[in-house]
Amino acid sequence: MPRITSYQILLAEYESRQGKNKRFSRRAFAALLGISSGRLHEIMNGRHPITVKMAKKLIAKLNLEESKAGYFLRLVESEAYLRVDGRKRVRPKSTRLLSEEEFSIVSDWEYFALMALAETATFRSEIPWLARKLSISESRVTEVVEHLLKQGLLNVSEKGEFKNTYTSMTTLIDIPSQVVRKANIECIRQAIQNLDKIDVMKRDVSSLTLPVDMEKIPEVKALIREFKSKVSALMTKEQTTEVYNLNIQFIPVSELGI
C-alpha cells in the first residue's frame, strides 16, 4: 500500500483550492504559504524536505483543522526520521511499514508477541507450545497465525516452521491515533499486571519528570526511536529466549498552553 507523504497533503490542499477557483495558480499557493514559487516547486516534487518548524508555519497559513494538522505534522516527523542525517540513520531495508488496515488487524499484543517469539533461538512452531508460552488459548494462537499468514507477515517453511517475513515492522507515526492508543494501552496494561509478578532483577520501571522546551520535542522523539533501535540491535537472535515489551512514556503532566 503506497505511503502518503507530506508533499501529497500539500498537493491535495492546492488541488482543493484550485477546484474552487480555476485561476488559483501555484504561484498564488506559494504566496499563501509565505514561500517562493521555486521553493514550493522543490517541496511538491520531493526535492526539499519539510522541517517540523516549516510544517507548523504551513499549518497556520493553511488554517488546517486540528485532526488534519496533527496528521500532517506526524508525517513530517516521520519523514525527518527516515532521512539520512549526520549519523547516517536510516530504516533497515527489511523493515515492513504497516498500513493503517494492516496495523488495525495485528494491533493486539499477541500478534507482535508471537512474531517476536519467532525470532528467539528457542522458538518452536507448535500451537500448544505457543499457547503455553504466551499464556493464551490454542484457538487464539491459531487465529493469530492465520491472520499473520493472510497479511504476508508470516510464512511456513517446507518443514512446517513459522518464519517472519520481515525482521522488524513499524507504523512510525502514520497510523490514526485511536488505533495506536489501543495498542499503547494494551502494552501499559501488561506492564501493570506483571509489575508484582516479575522479579525486580528481570525488569526495569523508572520515570523522569523534567521541564521541557516544546520546540525540542521532535528531537526527543528522534532520540527515543534511536534508543529503541539500539536496544533491538543489542539482542542477538542466537541467545534470545523470551519476549519483552519496552514502553517509553514521554507524556505531559502539566496543562498545555496555560
Phi and psi restraints in degrees (value plus and minus 20) as a CYANA .aco file:
   2 PRO   PHI     -76.5   -36.5
   2 PRO   PSI     121.9   161.9
   3 ARG   PHI    -112.2   -72.2
   3 ARG   PSI     111.5   151.5
   4 ILE   PHI     -89.9   -49.9
   4 ILE   PSI     119.8   159.8
   5 THR   PHI    -134.0   -94.0
   5 THR   PSI     144.7   184.7
   6 SER   PHI     -84.1   -44.1
   6 SER   PSI     -51.4   -11.4
   7 TYR   PHI     -84.3   -44.3
   7 TYR   PSI     -57.6   -17.6
   8 GLN   PHI     -87.2   -47.2
   8 GLN   PSI     -51.7   -11.7
   9 ILE   PHI     -83.9   -43.9
   9 ILE   PSI     -64.5   -24.5
  10 LEU   PHI     -84.7   -44.7
  10 LEU   PSI     -60.5   -20.5
  11 LEU   PHI     -82.6   -42.6
  11 LEU   PSI     -60.9   -20.9
  12 ALA   PHI     -83.6   -43.6
  12 ALA   PSI     -58.2   -18.2
  13 GLU   PHI     -86.1   -46.1
  13 GLU   PSI     -60.2   -20.2
  14 TYR   PHI     -84.9   -44.9
  14 TYR   PSI     -67.0   -27.0
  15 GLU   PHI     -84.5   -44.5
  15 GLU   PSI     -53.3   -13.3
  16 SER   PHI     -84.7   -44.7
  16 SER   PSI     -63.3   -23.3
  17 ARG   PHI     -89.9   -49.9
  17 ARG   PSI     -57.8   -17.8
  18 GLN   PHI     -88.1   -48.1
  18 GLN   PSI     -51.0   -11.0
  19 GLY   PHI     -85.0   -45.0
  19 GLY   PSI     -48.1    -8.1
  20 LYS   PHI    -108.0   -68.0
  20 LYS   PSI     -41.9    -1.9
  21 ASN   PHI    -166.2  -126.2
  21 ASN   PSI      80.2   120.2
  22 LYS   PHI     -79.5   -39.5
  22 LYS   PSI     -41.1    -1.1
  23 ARG   PHI    -107.6   -67.6
  23 ARG   PSI     -22.3    17.7
  24 PHE   PHI     -93.4   -53.4
  24 PHE   PSI      90.6   130.6
  25 SER   PHI    -117.1   -77.1
  25 SER   PSI     151.3   191.3
  26 ARG   PHI     -87.0   -47.0
  26 ARG   PSI     -51.1   -11.1
  27 ARG   PHI     -83.1   -43.1
  27 ARG   PSI     -61.3   -21.3
  28 ALA   PHI     -86.5   -46.5
  28 ALA   PSI     -57.2   -17.2
  29 PHE   PHI     -85.3   -45.3
  29 PHE   PSI     -60.5   -20.5
  30 ALA   PHI     -82.7   -42.7
  30 ALA   PSI     -61.1   -21.1
  31 ALA   PHI     -84.1   -44.1
  31 ALA   PSI     -59.6   -19.6
  32 LEU   PHI     -81.6   -41.6
  32 LEU   PSI     -58.8   -18.8
  33 LEU   PHI    -100.8   -60.8
  33 LEU   PSI     -32.0     8.0
  34 GLY   PHI      57.9    97.9
  34 GLY   PSI       8.3    48.3
  35 ILE   PHI    -150.1  -110.1
  35 ILE   PSI     147.5   187.5
  36 SER   PHI     -95.4   -55.4
  36 SER   PSI     137.4   177.4
  37 SER   PHI     -85.8   -45.8
  37 SER   PSI     -51.7   -11.7
  38 GLY   PHI     -85.4   -45.4
  38 GLY   PSI     -62.7   -22.7
  39 ARG   PHI     -86.1   -46.1
  39 ARG   PSI     -59.1   -19.1
  40 LEU   PHI     -81.6   -41.6
  40 LEU   PSI     -62.2   -22.2
  41 HIS   PHI     -79.7   -39.7
  41 HIS   PSI     -63.3   -23.3
  42 GLU   PHI     -84.8   -44.8
  42 GLU   PSI     -60.9   -20.9
  43 ILE   PHI     -85.6   -45.6
  43 ILE   PSI     -67.5   -27.5
  44 MET   PHI     -86.1   -46.1
  44 MET   PSI     -43.0    -3.0
  45 ASN   PHI    -119.9   -79.9
  45 ASN   PSI      -9.6    30.4
  46 GLY   PHI      52.7    92.7
  46 GLY   PSI      -4.2    35.8
  47 ARG   PHI    -115.7   -75.7
  47 ARG   PSI     -29.2    10.8
  48 HIS   PHI    -152.4  -112.4
  48 HIS   PSI      96.4   136.4
  49 PRO   PHI     -88.2   -48.2
  49 PRO   PSI     128.3   168.3
  50 ILE   PHI    -111.6   -71.6
  50 ILE   PSI      98.9   138.9
  51 THR   PHI    -101.5   -61.5
  51 THR   PSI     144.8   184.8
  52 VAL   PHI     -81.5   -41.5
  52 VAL   PSI     -60.4   -20.4
  53 LYS   PHI     -82.4   -42.4
  53 LYS   PSI     -63.5   -23.5
  54 MET   PHI     -86.4   -46.4
  54 MET   PSI     -58.8   -18.8
  55 ALA   PHI     -79.9   -39.9
  55 ALA   PSI     -61.2   -21.2
  56 LYS   PHI     -83.4   -43.4
  56 LYS   PSI     -57.2   -17.2
  57 LYS   PHI     -88.5   -48.5
  57 LYS   PSI     -61.0   -21.0
  58 LEU   PHI     -85.7   -45.7
  58 LEU   PSI     -58.2   -18.2
  59 ILE   PHI     -80.0   -40.0
  59 ILE   PSI     -63.4   -23.4
  60 ALA   PHI     -86.4   -46.4
  60 ALA   PSI     -62.0   -22.0
  61 LYS   PHI     -85.8   -45.8
  61 LYS   PSI     -58.0   -18.0
  62 LEU   PHI    -105.2   -65.2
  62 LEU   PSI     -32.6     7.4
  63 ASN   PHI      36.1    76.1
  63 ASN   PSI      27.6    67.6
  64 LEU   PHI     -90.0   -50.0
  64 LEU   PSI     125.4   165.4
  65 GLU   PHI     -87.1   -47.1
  65 GLU   PSI     138.3   178.3
  66 GLU   PHI     -75.2   -35.2
  66 GLU   PSI     -65.9   -25.9
  67 SER   PHI     -84.6   -44.6
  67 SER   PSI     -63.4   -23.4
  68 LYS   PHI     -90.2   -50.2
  68 LYS   PSI     -56.9   -16.9
  69 ALA   PHI     -83.4   -43.4
  69 ALA   PSI     -63.1   -23.1
  70 GLY   PHI     -83.2   -43.2
  70 GLY   PSI     -61.7   -21.7
  71 TYR   PHI     -85.1   -45.1
  71 TYR   PSI     -63.4   -23.4
  72 PHE   PHI     -80.9   -40.9
  72 PHE   PSI     -63.6   -23.6
  73 LEU   PHI     -86.2   -46.2
  73 LEU   PSI     -58.2   -18.2
  74 ARG   PHI     -85.3   -45.3
  74 ARG   PSI     -58.0   -18.0
  75 LEU   PHI     -81.5   -41.5
  75 LEU   PSI     -64.9   -24.9
  76 VAL   PHI     -82.1   -42.1
  76 VAL   PSI     -64.1   -24.1
  77 GLU   PHI     -82.2   -42.2
  77 GLU   PSI     -61.4   -21.4
  78 SER   PHI     -81.3   -41.3
  78 SER   PSI     -66.6   -26.6
  79 GLU   PHI     -85.4   -45.4
  79 GLU   PSI     -55.3   -15.3
  80 ALA   PHI     -84.8   -44.8
  80 ALA   PSI     -57.6   -17.6
  81 TYR   PHI     -88.0   -48.0
  81 TYR   PSI     -57.1   -17.1
  82 LEU   PHI     -96.2   -56.2
  82 LEU   PSI     -42.9    -2.9
  83 ARG   PHI     -89.3   -49.3
  83 ARG   PSI     127.4   167.4
  84 VAL   PHI     -90.9   -50.9
  84 VAL   PSI     103.4   143.4
  85 ASP   PHI    -127.5   -87.5
  85 ASP   PSI    -184.1  -144.1
  86 GLY   PHI     -80.4   -40.4
  86 GLY   PSI     -43.0    -3.0
  87 ARG   PHI    -117.9   -77.9
  87 ARG   PSI     -11.2    28.8
  88 LYS   PHI      38.0    78.0
  88 LYS   PSI      20.8    60.8
  89 ARG   PHI    -105.6   -65.6
  89 ARG   PSI     101.9   141.9
  90 VAL   PHI    -156.4  -116.4
  90 VAL   PSI     142.0   182.0
  91 ARG   PHI     -96.1   -56.1
  91 ARG   PSI     111.5   151.5
  92 PRO   PHI     -76.4   -36.4
  92 PRO   PSI     125.0   165.0
  93 LYS   PHI     -82.7   -42.7
  93 LYS   PSI     -47.1    -7.1
  94 SER   PHI    -108.0   -68.0
  94 SER   PSI      -9.9    30.1
  95 THR   PHI    -107.0   -67.0
  95 THR   PSI     114.2   154.2
  96 ARG   PHI    -116.6   -76.6
  96 ARG   PSI     103.6   143.6
  97 LEU   PHI    -108.0   -68.0
  97 LEU   PSI      90.8   130.8
  98 LEU   PHI     -97.7   -57.7
  98 LEU   PSI     117.4   157.4
  99 SER   PHI     -97.4   -57.4
  99 SER   PSI     151.0   191.0
 100 GLU   PHI     -78.7   -38.7
 100 GLU   PSI     -64.4   -24.4
 101 GLU   PHI     -83.8   -43.8
 101 GLU   PSI     -63.8   -23.8
 102 GLU   PHI     -83.9   -43.9
 102 GLU   PSI     -64.9   -24.9
 103 PHE   PHI     -87.1   -47.1
 103 PHE   PSI     -56.4   -16.4
 104 SER   PHI     -83.9   -43.9
 104 SER   PSI     -47.9    -7.9
 105 ILE   PHI     -97.9   -57.9
 105 ILE   PSI     -60.3   -20.3
 106 VAL   PHI    -128.2   -88.2
 106 VAL   PSI       1.1    41.1
 107 SER   PHI     -95.6   -55.6
 107 SER   PSI     -37.8     2.2
 108 ASP   PHI     -85.5   -45.5
 108 ASP   PSI     126.2   166.2
 109 TRP   PHI     -78.9   -38.9
 109 TRP   PSI     -50.6   -10.6
 110 GLU   PHI     -80.5   -40.5
 110 GLU   PSI     -53.4   -13.4
 111 TYR   PHI     -85.7   -45.7
 111 TYR   PSI     -71.9   -31.9
 112 PHE   PHI     -89.1   -49.1
 112 PHE   PSI     -52.9   -12.9
 113 ALA   PHI     -85.1   -45.1
 113 ALA   PSI     -62.5   -22.5
 114 LEU   PHI     -87.0   -47.0
 114 LEU   PSI     -61.2   -21.2
 115 MET   PHI     -86.6   -46.6
 115 MET   PSI     -56.5   -16.5
 116 ALA   PHI     -88.2   -48.2
 116 ALA   PSI     -59.1   -19.1
 117 LEU   PHI     -82.7   -42.7
 117 LEU   PSI     -53.6   -13.6
 118 ALA   PHI     -85.9   -45.9
 118 ALA   PSI     -36.3     3.7
 119 GLU   PHI    -112.1   -72.1
 119 GLU   PSI     -24.6    15.4
 120 THR   PHI    -100.2   -60.2
 120 THR   PSI     136.3   176.3
 121 ALA   PHI     -90.3   -50.3
 121 ALA   PSI     -41.9    -1.9
 122 THR   PHI    -122.0   -82.0
 122 THR   PSI      -6.8    33.2
 123 PHE   PHI     -82.4   -42.4
 123 PHE   PSI     121.3   161.3
 124 ARG   PHI    -149.1  -109.1
 124 ARG   PSI     108.1   148.1
 125 SER   PHI    -103.3   -63.3
 125 SER   PSI      37.0    77.0
 126 GLU   PHI    -146.9  -106.9
 126 GLU   PSI     104.3   144.3
 127 ILE   PHI     -75.6   -35.6
 127 ILE   PSI     -68.2   -28.2
 128 PRO   PHI     -79.9   -39.9
 128 PRO   PSI     -61.1   -21.1
 129 TRP   PHI     -85.8   -45.8
 129 TRP   PSI     -63.5   -23.5
 130 LEU   PHI     -81.7   -41.7
 130 LEU   PSI     -59.8   -19.8
 131 ALA   PHI     -83.0   -43.0
 131 ALA   PSI     -63.1   -23.1
 132 ARG   PHI     -87.9   -47.9
 132 ARG   PSI     -60.8   -20.8
 133 LYS   PHI     -85.8   -45.8
 133 LYS   PSI     -57.6   -17.6
 134 LEU   PHI    -118.3   -78.3
 134 LEU   PSI     -21.4    18.6
 135 SER   PHI      37.0    77.0
 135 SER   PSI      24.7    64.7
 136 ILE   PHI    -151.2  -111.2
 136 ILE   PSI     149.5   189.5
 137 SER   PHI     -94.1   -54.1
 137 SER   PSI     138.6   178.6
 138 GLU   PHI     -85.4   -45.4
 138 GLU   PSI     -53.6   -13.6
 139 SER   PHI     -87.0   -47.0
 139 SER   PSI     -55.6   -15.6
 140 ARG   PHI     -88.9   -48.9
 140 ARG   PSI     -60.5   -20.5
 141 VAL   PHI     -79.7   -39.7
 141 VAL   PSI     -65.0   -25.0
 142 THR   PHI     -80.7   -40.7
 142 THR   PSI     -62.3   -22.3
 143 GLU   PHI     -83.1   -43.1
 143 GLU   PSI     -64.3   -24.3
 144 VAL   PHI     -82.9   -42.9
 144 VAL   PSI     -65.6   -25.6
 145 VAL   PHI     -81.5   -41.5
 145 VAL   PSI     -63.5   -23.5
 146 GLU   PHI     -82.1   -42.1
 146 GLU   PSI     -61.7   -21.7
 147 HIS   PHI     -86.6   -46.6
 147 HIS   PSI     -60.4   -20.4
 148 LEU   PHI     -85.6   -45.6
 148 LEU   PSI     -58.6   -18.6
 149 LEU   PHI     -85.4   -45.4
 149 LEU   PSI     -63.2   -23.2
 150 LYS   PHI     -83.9   -43.9
 150 LYS   PSI     -57.0   -17.0
 151 GLN   PHI    -102.0   -62.0
 151 GLN   PSI     -23.6    16.4
 152 GLY   PHI      55.1    95.1
 152 GLY   PSI      -0.9    39.1
 153 LEU   PHI    -112.9   -72.9
 153 LEU   PSI     -32.2     7.8
 154 LEU   PHI    -160.7  -120.7
 154 LEU   PSI     126.1   166.1
 155 ASN   PHI    -155.3  -115.3
 155 ASN   PSI     150.8   190.8
 156 VAL   PHI    -138.7   -98.7
 156 VAL   PSI     107.7   147.7
 157 SER   PHI     -96.2   -56.2
 157 SER   PSI     153.6   193.6
 158 GLU   PHI     -83.1   -43.1
 158 GLU   PSI     -44.3    -4.3
 159 LYS   PHI    -106.5   -66.5
 159 LYS   PSI     -17.4    22.6
 160 GLY   PHI      61.0   101.0
 160 GLY   PSI      -1.1    38.9
 161 GLU   PHI    -114.2   -74.2
 161 GLU   PSI     117.6   157.6
 162 PHE   PHI     -96.0   -56.0
 162 PHE   PSI     112.1   152.1
 163 LYS   PHI    -152.0  -112.0
 163 LYS   PSI     116.2   156.2
 164 ASN   PHI     -90.9   -50.9
 164 ASN   PSI     118.9   158.9
 165 THR   PHI     -94.1   -54.1
 165 THR   PSI     -52.5   -12.5
 166 TYR   PHI    -145.1  -105.1
 166 TYR   PSI     129.9   169.9
 167 THR   PHI     -94.3   -54.3
 167 THR   PSI     -43.8    -3.8
 168 SER   PHI    -177.3  -137.3
 168 SER   PSI     143.1   183.1
 169 MET   PHI    -157.5  -117.5
 169 MET   PSI     136.1   176.1
 170 THR   PHI    -172.8  -132.8
 170 THR   PSI     133.7   173.7
 171 THR   PHI    -126.5   -86.5
 171 THR   PSI     -30.3     9.7
 172 LEU   PHI      31.9    71.9
 172 LEU   PSI    -141.9  -101.9
 173 ILE   PHI    -154.0  -114.0
 173 ILE   PSI      12.3    52.3
 174 ASP   PHI    -114.6   -74.6
 174 ASP   PSI     -22.3    17.7
 175 ILE   PHI    -113.2   -73.2
 175 ILE   PSI     115.4   155.4
 176 PRO   PHI     -71.5   -31.5
 176 PRO   PSI     122.4   162.4
 177 SER   PHI     -77.7   -37.7
 177 SER   PSI     -54.0   -14.0
 178 GLN   PHI     -86.2   -46.2
 178 GLN   PSI     -51.0   -11.0
 179 VAL   PHI     -94.0   -54.0
 179 VAL   PSI     -63.7   -23.7
 180 VAL   PHI     -84.5   -44.5
 180 VAL   PSI     -61.2   -21.2
 181 ARG   PHI     -77.1   -37.1
 181 ARG   PSI     -61.5   -21.5
 182 LYS   PHI     -79.5   -39.5
 182 LYS   PSI     -65.4   -25.4
 183 ALA   PHI     -88.3   -48.3
 183 ALA   PSI     -60.7   -20.7
 184 ASN   PHI     -83.7   -43.7
 184 ASN   PSI     -62.8   -22.8
 185 ILE   PHI     -81.0   -41.0
 185 ILE   PSI     -59.5   -19.5
 186 GLU   PHI     -84.8   -44.8
 186 GLU   PSI     -61.6   -21.6
 187 CYS   PHI     -84.7   -44.7
 187 CYS   PSI     -63.1   -23.1
 188 ILE   PHI     -85.6   -45.6
 188 ILE   PSI     -59.2   -19.2
 189 ARG   PHI     -80.6   -40.6
 189 ARG   PSI     -62.2   -22.2
 190 GLN   PHI     -83.5   -43.5
 190 GLN   PSI     -58.8   -18.8
 191 ALA   PHI     -82.7   -42.7
 191 ALA   PSI     -62.9   -22.9
 192 ILE   PHI     -84.6   -44.6
 192 ILE   PSI     -62.7   -22.7
 193 GLN   PHI     -83.7   -43.7
 193 GLN   PSI     -55.1   -15.1
 194 ASN   PHI    -114.5   -74.5
 194 ASN   PSI     -22.8    17.2
 195 LEU   PHI     -77.3   -37.3
 195 LEU   PSI     -63.0   -23.0
 196 ASP   PHI    -109.3   -69.3
 196 ASP   PSI     -34.9     5.1
 197 LYS   PHI    -107.4   -67.4
 197 LYS   PSI     -50.9   -10.9
 198 ILE   PHI    -118.8   -78.8
 198 ILE   PSI     112.4   152.4
 199 ASP   PHI     -77.7   -37.7
 199 ASP   PSI     121.7   161.7
 200 VAL   PHI     -79.3   -39.3
 200 VAL   PSI     -46.7    -6.7
 201 MET   PHI     -94.8   -54.8
 201 MET   PSI     -31.8     8.2
 202 LYS   PHI    -132.4   -92.4
 202 LYS   PSI      -5.3    34.7
 203 ARG   PHI    -171.8  -131.8
 203 ARG   PSI     148.4   188.4
 204 ASP   PHI    -168.0  -128.0
 204 ASP   PSI     102.0   142.0
 205 VAL   PHI    -149.9  -109.9
 205 VAL   PSI      98.1   138.1
 206 SER   PHI    -163.5  -123.5
 206 SER   PSI     147.4   187.4
 207 SER   PHI    -163.3  -123.3
 207 SER   PSI     140.3   180.3
 208 LEU   PHI    -164.5  -124.5
 208 LEU   PSI     101.2   141.2
 209 THR   PHI    -129.3   -89.3
 209 THR   PSI     104.3   144.3
 210 LEU   PHI    -169.4  -129.4
 210 LEU   PSI     135.8   175.8
 211 PRO   PHI     -91.8   -51.8
 211 PRO   PSI     125.5   165.5
 212 VAL   PHI    -148.8  -108.8
 212 VAL   PSI     115.3   155.3
 213 ASP   PHI    -108.0   -68.0
 213 ASP   PSI      91.2   131.2
 214 MET   PHI     -78.9   -38.9
 214 MET   PSI     -47.2    -7.2
 215 GLU   PHI     -89.3   -49.3
 215 GLU   PSI     -39.5     0.5
 216 LYS   PHI    -118.3   -78.3
 216 LYS   PSI     -16.2    23.8
 217 ILE   PHI     -78.7   -38.7
 217 ILE   PSI     -63.0   -23.0
 218 PRO   PHI     -76.9   -36.9
 218 PRO   PSI     -56.6   -16.6
 219 GLU   PHI     -87.3   -47.3
 219 GLU   PSI     -59.7   -19.7
 220 VAL   PHI     -83.0   -43.0
 220 VAL   PSI     -63.7   -23.7
 221 LYS   PHI     -83.6   -43.6
 221 LYS   PSI     -56.4   -16.4
 222 ALA   PHI     -86.2   -46.2
 222 ALA   PSI     -60.3   -20.3
 223 LEU   PHI     -84.3   -44.3
 223 LEU   PSI     -58.0   -18.0
 224 ILE   PHI     -84.6   -44.6
 224 ILE   PSI     -62.8   -22.8
 225 ARG   PHI     -83.4   -43.4
 225 ARG   PSI     -60.4   -20.4
 226 GLU   PHI     -84.5   -44.5
 226 GLU   PSI     -61.4   -21.4
 227 PHE   PHI     -80.6   -40.6
 227 PHE   PSI     -64.1   -24.1
 228 LYS   PHI     -82.7   -42.7
 228 LYS   PSI     -58.5   -18.5
 229 SER   PHI     -84.3   -44.3
 229 SER   PSI     -60.1   -20.1
 230 LYS   PHI     -87.8   -47.8
 230 LYS   PSI     -59.7   -19.7
 231 VAL   PHI     -83.5   -43.5
 231 VAL   PSI     -62.5   -22.5
 232 SER   PHI     -82.6   -42.6
 232 SER   PSI     -62.2   -22.2
 233 ALA   PHI     -88.1   -48.1
 233 ALA   PSI     -47.2    -7.2
 234 LEU   PHI     -87.1   -47.1
 234 LEU   PSI     -50.2   -10.2
 235 MET   PHI    -105.4   -65.4
 235 MET   PSI      76.9   116.9
 236 THR   PHI     -94.8   -54.8
 236 THR   PSI     116.1   156.1
 237 LYS   PHI     -77.5   -37.5
 237 LYS   PSI     -55.9   -15.9
 238 GLU   PHI     -83.4   -43.4
 238 GLU   PSI     -40.2    -0.2
 239 GLN   PHI    -136.8   -96.8
 239 GLN   PSI     -17.8    22.2
 240 THR   PHI    -102.2   -62.2
 240 THR   PSI     122.9   162.9
 241 THR   PHI    -154.1  -114.1
 241 THR   PSI     -42.1    -2.1
 242 GLU   PHI    -146.0  -106.0
 242 GLU   PSI     152.7   192.7
 243 VAL   PHI    -142.7  -102.7
 243 VAL   PSI     107.4   147.4
 244 TYR   PHI    -138.3   -98.3
 244 TYR   PSI     136.1   176.1
 245 ASN   PHI    -121.8   -81.8
 245 ASN   PSI     115.2   155.2
 246 LEU   PHI    -132.8   -92.8
 246 LEU   PSI      87.1   127.1
 247 ASN   PHI    -128.9   -88.9
 247 ASN   PSI     100.5   140.5
 248 ILE   PHI    -134.9   -94.9
 248 ILE   PSI      97.9   137.9
 249 GLN   PHI    -124.7   -84.7
 249 GLN   PSI     104.4   144.4
 250 PHE   PHI    -148.3  -108.3
 250 PHE   PSI      66.5   106.5
 251 ILE   PHI    -146.8  -106.8
 251 ILE   PSI     115.7   155.7
 252 PRO   PHI     -89.5   -49.5
 252 PRO   PSI     120.6   160.6
 253 VAL   PHI    -133.0   -93.0
 253 VAL   PSI     -26.1    13.9
 254 SER   PHI    -122.3   -82.3
 254 SER   PSI     134.3   174.3
 255 GLU   PHI     -89.8   -49.8
 255 GLU   PSI      98.8   138.8
 256 LEU   PHI     -86.1   -46.1
 256 LEU   PSI     114.6   154.6
 257 GLY   PHI      64.0   104.0
 257 GLY   PSI     -21.1    18.9
